[in-house]
Amino acid sequence: MSHLVLGASALAIAAPAAAQDTAATVGNPGASEIQTPPVAAEETGDDLIVTGIRASLREAVDIKRNSQGVVDAISAEDIGKFPDTNLAESLQRITGVSIDRQNGEGSLVTVRGFGPEYNLVTLNGRQMPTATLGDGASPPASRSFDFANLASEGISAVEVYKTGRASVPSGGIGSSINIRTPRPLDKAGTRGSLAVKGVYDESYNEGTKITPEVSGIFSTTLADDRIGILVSGIYQKRKASTNTGSVGFGNAFLGSENDWGTLPQNGTPGSQNVTNRPDQTDVYEVPQSAAYNLTDIDRERINGQAVLQFRPSDSLTATLDFTYSRNKVTARDSSVGVWFNFGDTSSAWTDGPVAGPIFYTERFGPGKDLSYSGSLTSNLSENKSFGGNLTWEAPGGVTVSLDAHHSTAESKPTNRFGTSTSVGTAIFGVQAQTVNFENDLPVISYQMYPGIDALNPALINATGNSFRNAYFRDEINQVQLKGHYDHDGDFLDSLDFGFSFVENKVRSAYGFVQNDTWGGVGTPADLPDDLFERVSLPDKFSGVSGSGAGIIPAYYRFNFERMVDLLDSRFGICGGDGNCLANFDTDRRISEKTISPYVQANTKFDVFGREAHIIAGVRYDQTTVASSALTPVPSGAAWVAAGEFNILYSPNSEFLTNKGNYDNWLPAIDFDFQPLQNVKLRASYSHTITRADYTALQGGLTLNRQFGIAGGGGNRGNPNLVPFLSKNIDLSAEWYYGRDSYISAGYFRKKVENFINSQEVEQSAFDLRNPADGPRFRAAQAALGNTTDVGAIRDYILRNYPASVEVLRNPDGTPTLDPNGRYQGRIFGLPEDGLVNFRVQTPFNSDQTATIDGFEFAIQHSFWDTGFGTILNYTIVNGDAVFDNALDPNVGQFALAGLSDSANAVLFFDKYGFQARVAYNWRAEFYAGGNPNPTYVDAYGQVDASMSYELREGLTVFAEGINLTGEGRRGHRRSDEFTTFAQPGFARYAAGVRVNF
């Protein structure tokens, strides 16, 4: 419920100076919202010097005890020394905070069950822009802040506001997280730190695993401490790999359904191949695809900051600062995979009511392929923030602060291929393929037709490919005027007031180039054998159950750049010039302008002879939204593969603009009281908001580019959406039973309304016609004996209707044939064909509400003067909007993603210049999203450790280990047996030296 103590690779705590500066950066300028008495950094008794972690722990007790409201914090023990390599990995140590991991590092933060999109991040009290490309396969739209962009060495503290306060910016119903950077005038004199370390990552599949990290910070004051200068810089290089076994999925079904993809009903052809078929009321899902992916990651992170401060008088301070971060991630992925067409299948199932697959097998004719795919992506996220602050301590106990900043965040690709790419090759001739679900790792196996060797590179054929290009930019301009008045009266202690103006301008753009030649293009002779390299698989999943149980033994990967250049020169997959970056045909622009005045009264009074405090205030937010979208104009539709249809677009497009507005009154009140000596009770009530994501606010209609025989999908935005509104209650009790020890327990409750749901409307659009619903289709079907083989029907139309088709041809002009001897190409929709039916999703604010509540427990204990101590915390999160896996999958559900319990256990030692910590972090299984098709992430626990020794004053050697036990990650569908992904875990080690002066 309050300040936890976190340290390097484990736990540390904000010092009193940091706590007092909280007010200046987030709440009340010039005066502390957390009134903390000075505590010495060291204490001498019997020649015992108390420093480092132990001093921080002692300071933490005073901060916690004297704070008002629910605020958790982490800080550097010293300048340039922040816990953990990554801010997210530090934040996970706080009670109620858990993280999501990407590329083996902490990335996104969940607080009390609310995911990253529900948390507001500020830098020195300023609202920060966010930029991320997501999976790169759709227009980026998230407000989530990616902490992986920031190194921790240049950070002085991070503050987590779990409940609202009028003086704290709005935007996070989970929390408001403020990142603080150091200021030179915070401490007079010259000081600095330089650290060098090497990082060894066991996950890297090949090549050197040791990479460098260098960080430095320098701060000095001049002219009798009237001028301060601070510069810092961090460079980090990391090589890692993520190996994943995954299963793609289609839709969920009831046992009574009889549709494409369902299991044969009992007594029908094929039913004899189904063991323990799900009952009529059971829910089940069948796999759509399965693959093993090996992804090698090269990450380079650069952070820097420059600060200039001038204090011409004791009452006036001016600050100029510039903060920069750059995170470049290059990922090379290669995979082997299979695709299911739901033909001749056999399978076995667990019992209902949610039946899971034990194994799923499909048999084919000779044209089925085993896919060998590859991709290369290199994306850059860059953040820049330039700000200025002028703080004046005026006469009469008044402090006024004027703060302004211009900040940008931009994410884009840095190569000629795009943000998300896929180039496919394949070996044709799969006779049967199976996925076995009896282990954590999905065991994929295949059987080829006689005479076909899946590991013969001379048989590999080029297939389809896609190159997706995304861009995201967020710009924030903000001006804040804050005032603080010290009254020093009997009841009114102080008054805070202020005004903020925020302009948030977002651009999200997207486009792609795709060649749907999945049935094969050219011949294997087009691809030289030396293009391919054989890769073994079982050793890449060592430690995951199932890795030795008959999985695909090996496959071939290829040099991505060479492959693309070859295919482009022979088949023009990118237009023949080697540049595969697609033009943006989706371009969304959103502008939000928010004005926020607030007032807050801080009081003190006696209850039964003991001092109590109430902080009460209200913040008013008024926001206007203007949303424009460049809407691509479809010109037609084409049937491009057996079950795949594409929308064709004209070169014309236009911007459409819609507008919206909303306002909110956000009250907040905090109360604390000490009924007994060393015991403190707290209560808080507040209203907080989170704004809709950018996809929901986008203007215009966007259709999915691909659709099936039955139709397609699309989205229409709604700029009139109002924010999520949460009404929050927090209660806590704290007992400080020792100078360095305490125990606390708390209860929180959040009632959230204005949830955004989506309504589906079936409609036609742009007069698009379905080429598989017209006279040609019916004539071909009749000519072939009323067959349902859509591949044969396509071949008939391509051969017999030349005026309305485009046949794919080889360089010699002959038609390109798939392995079954069928024509390949596109069949265009005609006016006499039926209209394409689209299911268009439109967001709206529903009247549904959800209540989340839970308990937080924390213990901080020092074992006398031994140097040993421990920190334990546990968070229980409950919610009434939980996904019911056994419910009819045709019925949409309302459920909250991310809810899960979490815990930390830390043991530390700090004495004689030696510091050591061992930390265990755990998060329970949680629903990760998806409706009506949910996904879950299994429970995960990780052990980290660190140690350091001061060789002499100012010179320290240190080492740390992350995920020492090599815990892997796994996810599943409605049934626990239906694995969606499984990844082995690996340890990461670092060692280095730090010089402080």
Summary of the structure (lengths in Angstrom):
residues: 997
radius of gyration: 30.3
end to end distance: 35.5
largest distance: 101.3
contacts: 3624
relative contact order: 0.13
helix: 9%
strand: 56%
